[in-house]
Amino acid sequence: MFEYVVDNDLLNNLSQQAKINPRLRQHYNLHKSHAEPCQKILNAIEPLSYIRPHRHFTDPKSEFFLAIRGEFALILFDEEGAISRVHRFSSKMLADFLAAEIQNDVWHTVISLESDSVLLEVKSGPFDANQPKDFALWAPEENSGNSKDYASFLRSTCFKKMNSIV
């Protein structure tokens, strides 16, 4: 009848796994294999998780985000790493938008604004692990010495920019 069902049990389990994961996020593939032409991923992200700013230029594929539960900030950067835009997106429809598609050449990251937040990511497949994201050289690597400071800077700047435009 169904290939899969996304229900509260799945979202709750995914959020619980994210809370105990050292990266403070956990994904769940809704596609059966990396060879499929459409990659659908649930991603539970906790507020202190750091996703290094990146783009998908080398493997040019756009990325679609839909807030399934909770609230997020989508941060866009210019080529030098300055924050150019901050958009709040939420399943609650109290934000700028519910979903967004990011083109492959746009530097971006996502920050969770509340615990138990889950988003759906959709990308063209197939997924090739040998064609990784293009990480921003101006942003620290995950778990590097200054990644926590940079993540804190992003969060504080994000809240200031959101409060000035919301």
N, C-alpha and C positions, 0 to 999 in steps of 0.2 A: 504494500500500500504506500508507504513512505520510504524514501532513502534514509532520511533522518528527521528527527523532530527537535527543534530548539524549544525547550521548556524551562520553567523556573528551576527544576532540579539540576539540569545541565548547567545553567548560568550560576546557580549557587555553588555547585561543585567546582566549577572553573574558578570562581572568585576565591573560594577557600584554598585552592591550589596556588593561586597567585600570591596569597598572603604568606604562604610558607616558602615560596620560591625565592631564592636569593635576589633574583632580578625584579621581584615584586610584580611579575606579570606571568600569564600562562596563556598559551594559545591552544586552540582546538581546531583541527582541520575538518571542514565539512566535505571536502573533496576526498575521493578515494586514493588518488595517487598524484604525484608531482607532474605526471605526464598529461593530466587533464587540461583542456583548453581554458577552463575557468577555475581559478584558485579562490576558494571561499574559506575564510579563517575567522573564527571567533577569538577575540583577544581580550582577556580580563586584565586590566591594568590598575594597579593601586597607586595612590597619590605620590608616593616617593620614588616610583620607578623612573629611571632615566633611559630614554630612547635617544641615542645619539642622532643629532640632525643628519639628514641624508637626502639623497635624491636617487632616482632610478634612471640615470642617464646612459650608463654602459649597456644595460639591458632595458631599452626604452619601453617601459610599460607604465601606464597611468595607474593610480591607486584610488579606490573608492572606499570611503569610510562612512559607516552608518552607526549612530549611537543606538545601541540596543537597550542598554540600561545605564543610568547614571549621567555623568557630565564630564566633558573633556574640553581642553583648549587645543586648537590646531594653531601652531606657530609657524609662520613662513619667514624665511630669511632672504636677504640679498646675497650677492656673490661673496661679499666680504664677511658675512656672518652677522650683520646687524639685523635685528628683528624688524621686518617690514610690515607684518600684519599679525594680529591675534584674533582668532574667531572662537567664540564659545559655541560648542555644539552639544546637544543634549537630547535624551529621549523624552524629556519633559516639555519640549517645545517652548521653553522659556528663554531660549538662547538665540543666537544669531541664526542657527540652522540645525537641522536634524542630520544631514548628510552632506558630504562634499567629495568631489573628485579632484585629485591632485595630478597635474601633468607631470610627466617623467623628468622634466628639467627644473623642477621647483624644489629648493631646499626646504625641508620641513621636519617637524617633530610633533608628537602628540603628548599631552600631559593629562593625566587623570586628575579631576578636580574633587572627586569624592570616592570613598571606598566602595567596592563592589561594582565599579563601572565596567561595562563590557561593550566592545564595539565589534562590528562586522567589517572585515577588510575583504575587498574583492579585487583581484588582479587577473590579468590575462596569464594564461599558462602557455606552455608548460613552465614549471619552476625548475631552474637550473642552479644548483648550489655553487657551481663554478662561476656564475655571473652574479656576484654579490651586489648589495646596495653600494652606492658611491657615498662613503662617509665623508662628512665635512672635515677638512684638515684643521679648520679653526675651532672645532669642538673637541673636547677631550673624549678619549675612548671610554667605553663603559668600564667601570671598576678601576679606573686609573686614579692616581692620587688626587686630582682636582675635579673629578667628575661630579662629586657631591656638591662642591661649591658652585660649579657651573649649573647643575640642575636647580640648585637653590636660587641662583641668579635668574634663571629662566622662569621659575615659578613666581618670584617677586615681580619681575618685569611684566610677566603675563597678567598678573592681577592688576597692576597699575594701568596697563593698556586697556584691559577689558573694562575697568571701572571708568576710564575716560571716554569710552565709546558706547557703553551699554546704557 
